[in-house]
Amino acid sequence: MRIDKNSYGTLAIVFIIASIFIYICLMFISSAWVKWPLVVFAWIFCIWQLAFFRVPDRTPSGSSTTVSSAADGKVVVIDELEEDEFLHRRCKRVCVYMNFFDVHANFWPVSGEVTYYHYHPGKHLLAFKPKASEENEHTTTCIRTPEGKDVLFKQHAGTFARRIVNYAKPGLPVIAGQQCGIIKFGSRMDIFLPVDADIKVSLGELTVAAETVIAEI
């Protein structure tokens, strides 16, 4: 396990603020019943932030024909709709919602080559709300497998997320299960699949990024 390289600055700010908070508590609060619970809370918050931005070691299950989850979380949507940004055709969609306690590092869902990437600035609605899919800050990435199948995924920022990191660029070869970026704080991952994809998850199921099989294509 390691800490996401793009989160060092965020963690530095968290630890500096926590240190100042602890110093104030120790220097200016005389009541032990007030002081020490606040100090413990600050340390717990720092430990949680370390866990939040970790990149765990995973055993990848994806390939060019097996789509693995790009994120830890809960399956909140399985449907079929028109993908009108890049593919412009009917697709199956699987949406995974990440809460505050899920790992927020993201992983390539399938092996192939990046054919499209675009960053969309936007709002910060609650990530599980329907409008969040199009109105929130998000990125769109499409991967074409060696077999000619397209898998597109969108990283959506949530209410408290202000930054999405994605390593994609057109022409980049990628391997399923390797880290592709991170979404900071509450967020959502939408995966668009060919209409003939065999979905392997169900609504409410908890997914493990890089390991849970989302579909066979």
Secondary structure, 3 states (H helix, E strand, C coil): CEECHHHHHHHHHHHHHHHHHHHHHHHHCCCHHHHHHHHHHHHHHHHHHHHHCEECCCCCCCCCCEEECCCCEEEEEEEEEEECCCCCEEEEEEEEEECCCCCCEEECCCCEEEEEEEEECCECCCCCCCCHHHHECEEEEEEECCCCCEEEEEEEECCCCCCEEECCCCCCEECCCCEEEEECCCEEEEEEECCCCEECCCCCCEECCCCCEEEEC
